[in-house]
Amino acid sequence: MEYSHRYYAYPTQEVAAELDYHIDIHRQAYNYTLYEYDNVDADNIGSAYKHHSRLPDWKDEFPVFSEVNSKALQRTVTRFYHNLDGLSEQKQNGRKVGKLTWKSPREFQSITYSQSGFELKNTSGRRATLWLSKIGDIKLRYHREIPDEAAIKEVTVKKETTGDWFVSFGLETDEADLPEKPDVDSLNTDNSVGVDLGILNYIHTSDGTTVDWIDLEDEYERLCREQRKLSRKEHGSNNYENQRQAVAKVKRHIRQKVLDYQHKLTTWLVTEYDAVFVEDLNVAQMLQGDGNARNKQAAAWRQFITLLEYKGELYGTHVVQVEARGTTKECATCGVETAKPIWIREHSCPSCGFECDRDANAAMNVLQRGFAELGLGWPESTPVETALPTDTTRVSAKRVVETGSPTLNEATPVAE
């Protein structure tokens, strides 16, 4: 299993200057890869592996490429071909795509060391040191340890638009070292949960727990103020650059607040239950449609599902995505579909008379579809039997973000 850990980095002024210099060399290498791809005989290139064989000639012709780590240089060439594959995939999916273009300094702000050329040391406390070949030592805020069973496969150093530095470790854990997932045949509604990604609430579970949306109103108001200030600055001036960084810091704060919230929420779900079933949402299509796109984007549902899946592997929990279409319309008791406009928040089945919260009904349907996806059919004790009447426990998003909800902490501390 592959995943990553990310840390704040605090390079000295000299090391930061060296990092900037190396990043710019790698940017030139990326652009030269694009040049050769467009102008060199296809028999000599066409894949990252073939292109790697040209690097010795590069170093003879352009000695500047000898100043960076050779494995990192190969990784930059590979990066170009990964981007090329991404374009091809989008084209196959029917999207109109252009061509890869040269990277400007602002568009290329990271380098990756793979296999060798790096060493993580001095990890006994909350600080650690990363040594990079031909660059030197970089201090890290080591806020969480890398598991002993995880192998570091690559290291990426990135300079954010705010001017801050971050280091990401690409980790790999052998499947044999991961916790074993519970036997599918032992799953029931007591140790499984369906999760509806809601509108009024961030999530609503099939066992009656709701978690509020994270409140970002103050952050977005501040972002609007900073963007208005930016619009009044002369483009290219020092004041413009300072204000641009101020805008970038607010955006980063929003992203970090949402990510922290999701880490705590997903960790609670995978440690509380043996199986978590969630809707497979087409987020890109949702953002393109009518409605409150900003709140949908702030919810970062696809990121939430991705975190849930990888943590399911880490903690030994079944995480299954199910078809989202119809979960709101279908009655969790009898399966009859009833059309509901978005403003109708209660489910009332005209066929069997079952009534409950709209999102609670959807979560029950997600649970039932999850059992069907695992080949278990209808749960032994149906969600309707366990949830009637559908009383809910409301959890404040603020408590989740700041300290973890007391309700959630009854089972396991919610932490990243």
N, C-alpha and C positions, 0 to 999 in steps of 0.2 A: 504493500500500500504506500502511495506517495502523498505527502502533504507538506506544509511549510510552517515555519515559525518566523515571526517578524520582530525586529528589535530596533529601538532608537540607537543611532550611532553618533559618537561625539569625536570626530577626527580633529586633531590639532590644525592650526592654520596652515602649517607646512604640508601635512598629509592631505588636507582638503584641496589644496592647490594641486598636489600630485594626482589626486583622484580626478579633478576637473581635466587635467592634462591627458590622463589615460582615457577618460570617457570620450574626449574629442578625437583621439587617435582611433578608437573603436568606431566612432561615428564615420570617420573617413574610410575605415575598412568596410563598413556596411555600404556606404555609397559606392565604393570601388567594386564591391561585389555586384551591385546593381548595374554598374557600367559594363563589367565583363559579361554579365548575363545577357545584356542587350547587344553586345558587340563582338564577343568571342565565339568561335566555332562551337556549335552545340555538342560536338563529340568530346570536347575537352571539359565541358561543364555540364550543368543540368541537374546536379544533385549536390547536397552539402558535402558528401564524401569525396566526390570528384573535385569539387572546388577546393577542399582542404589541401590537395596535392599541389596547388598553385601557390600556396603561401610561402614556401622557400624562395620562389622567384620574386614574389612581392618584396620580401626582405632584402633581396639583392638590389632590386630596382629602387625601392623606397626604404632606406635604413630606419625611418621613423617607426615602421612596424616591428622592428626588432626590440623596441623599447618597452613593449608590453608583453605580458605572459602569453606563451604560445597556445596553451589550452583555452585561455580566455578569447584569444583571437579566433580560434576555430569556432568557439561558441557564438561569436558575433556573425560569422558566415552562416552558421546553422540558423541563427535568428532570422536572417533574410529569407531562407527557404521555408521556415515555419510560417512567416508572414505570407509568402507566396501560396503555400498550401491553404491558408485561411481564406485568401481571395478565391481560390479555385472552389473551395467548399461552398462559399456564399454564392458563387456563380451557378453551381450545380443545384442550389436550392431556389434558383429562379430570381435572384437579386441582380440588379444592374451594378456592376463593379468596374472600377477603372484599373489603373496600373499602379504599381508601387512607385513612389517618388523618392527623391533624395531627402535625407533627413537634415533639418536645420539643427543648430545647437540646442534650441529649446525643445525640439521633438525627440532628442536622443539624450537621455539623462541617467543611463544605468549601464553597468557591465556585469557579466556573469563569469565566475570561475567554476569550472566543472572538473571533477576527478582529482585534480591536484592544484597546487599553488596557493593553498590556504590552510590555516590551522586555528582552531578555537582553543584558547588557553585561559588560565586564571579564572576558572568558573566556580570558585568556592563560595562566593558571596553574591550580592546583587549586581555586581559589576563583572564584566568579562572583557577579554581582549581578543580581537580577531587579527591575525597576521595574514597579509596578502603579499604574494610574490611581487617584487619590484615596486611596491608601494610602501609597506611598513605596517605598523600596529595601529589599530583603531579601537577605541574604547566603546563598549556596548553597555546599555542598561539591560542587564540579564534578568528580566522580571519573571521568567519561567524557565525551568531547566529543560534541556533537550533529553528525552528519555534515553536510558542506557541502551535499549534495544534498537534505537533508531540510528541509521547510518546517514551521515551528511554527504549527499551526492553533489550538491552544487551550492554556491554562495552568490547572491546577487546584491550589489551595492547600488542604491538609487538615491539621487538627489531630487527631492520633491520641489514643486513650484514655490513652496514657501521658503526654500533655502535649507530646510532640514534634511539630514541624512538618515537613511534606514538601511538595515541589512536583513535580508531574508535567507533563511537556510532551507534548501530543498531536502526534505528528509524521506527516507525509505525504511519501512518496517516490514520484516518478513511476515507473511501470513501466519506462520506457525507461532509467532510471538504475540499475536493479537488475541484478545479474550474470545473464547468460543461463544457463539450465539446460542441462545436457548433453543431447544428442540421445537420445531414448528408445531408438532402435534400437541405440545403442552400449552399453547397459547389460548387464552380466553379473554373475556372482556375485563377481567380483574387486573391483568397485567399488560393489556394492550389499549391503545388510544387512537381515535381518529381526530385529526386536526383540521379544522376549517380556517382558512386564512380570510379574515373577515373585513368588513367595511367600518362598522362602528367600533369593533374590537379588533385588535391585531390578530389574536387567535381565539378560537372557541373550541374546547375539547369535548369529546363525546361523553366524558364523565362529569361535565358541568362546570369546568373551570374556564373563566374568561380572563384574558390579559389585555389591558387597555393599550391603545396606540401610544407610542412614544411622543411626547409633546416637543415639537420643534418650532413652535410659533415664534418664540423669542429669537432663536437662531436665524430663522428666515427673515425676520424683521431687521436683525443686525446685518444680514447679508445684503438686503436691499439698500440699507443705508451706505454700506461700504461700496457697493456697486455704483450708486449715484455719485459718491465722491470720486470714484475712478473715472466716471464719464466726464467729469469736469477738469481732469488733468490733461496736460499736453502729452500726446502719445510720444513715447521715447525719452521723456525727461526723467530725471531722478525721482521727482515726486510721483510720477506715473508708476515707476517701478516699485517704489515703496508701497503705494496704494494697491498695486496689483498683488503684492505679497500679502497685504492685509486681507484682501478678498479671498486669496487662496487659503489662508489660515482659517477663515470662517468656514469655508467649504470643507476643509479637512476636519474641523471640529464636528461638523454635522455627520460626516462619514464615520468618524471614530465613535461618536455617541450611538449611532445606529448599530455599528458592528459590535460594540460592547454589549448592548442590549440583546442582540441576537445570540452572541456567544453564551450569555448567561441563560437565556431561555432555552436554547437547543441543548445545553448541557443538562439542564433540569429534565427535559423530556427524555433524553437517552439514558439517564441514570435512574429515573423513576419507573420507566416502563420497559418491558421486554420487546415490545413491537410498537412502532410509531408509523401510522399511515397518514399521508399528506397528499393534498391535491397536486396534480401535475399541471401547473399553470403555464400558459403561453404569455409570459410577461411582456415580451416585445410587442405582441399584438395588442395587449391591453393598453400599453403606453401610447400606441398610435391611434387608439379609438377615442371617442368622446368621453368626457368625464374629468374628474380631478386627477390629471396626470401627475401633478407634482407630488401629491400624497401617495400615489401608487409607486412613484419612483423612490420616494423617501422610505416607503415600506421595505424596499429591497427584497421582495419575496423570493426571487431566484437565488439571491445570496443566502437567504435564510434556509432554503431547501438544500443548497450545496453544503452549508455547514452541518445541517442535520444528517446528511448522508455520510459525510466523512467522520463525524463523531460517532455515528452508529457503528462504523467499522472499529473505531478506537475503543469503544466501550462495550462492544459485543451486543449490540441491539439491532433488531430487524428494523430497517427503515425502507418503506415501500411507497412509491408514488402511484396514485390511482387516477383514473379518468375523472377530470373535474366537471365535465359537462353533465348537467342535470342533477347535481347533488343538492341544489337548492330547491328545485322543482319537485323532485320525487319525495313521496312520503316515506319516512323511515319505517313505518309499520306495514303498509300495504303496497307501496311502490307506485301508486297512482300519481301522475304528474299534474301539478297545478301551477299555472303561470302566476308569477308574482312580480309586480313592478319593484324597482329598487327601494322605493320608500315604504313598502309594506314589510314590517320587521317581524311579523308573527306568521307561523305556519299553521294553517287550519285545513285539514284534509276533508273535502266534501264527501269522500267515500267512506272512510272509517271513523271520522270525527276526531282523529288525533290532533292535539294542539300543543305547540311548544314554540320556543324562540326559533326564528328562521335559521340562524347560524347553528343552533343546537341540532336541528334536524339535519342540516348539511353535514355536520361532524359525525352524526350517527351513520349517515349514508357512506361517508368516507371510511368509517370503521368496517362496515359490512363489505364494501368493495375491497378493502385491504385483505380481509379474510378470504374472499373469493379469489383474489390475486395469488394468494399463497396456496390455493387449492383446498381450503378448509371448509368452503361453503358457508352456510349461515352460522354465526357464533352460537355456542352452546347456550349462553344466556344472552339474549338479544339486548342491544343498547336501549331499546324502548323499555324493556322490563326493568332495567337497572336505573333508568333515568326519569321515570314517571313518579311524581310530577317533576318537571325539569328545573329543579332549583340550581342556581349557579353560584359559584364562588368567584367574586370579582377581585382581580389582582391589579394593583396600580402599576403602570409602566414605570413611574418614577421610582417606586420601591425596587423594582427589578434592576433598573439601571444603577441606582446608587448603592444599595446594600443587598439586594436580593430580597424577594418577598418573604415574609414570615410563613405564609401559606406554602410557598415553594420549598422553603428551608426545612419544613417538617420531614421531608424525605432526604434531601441531600443539599448541601450548600450549592447555590447557583454561582458558578465561577467559571471563568474561561479555562 
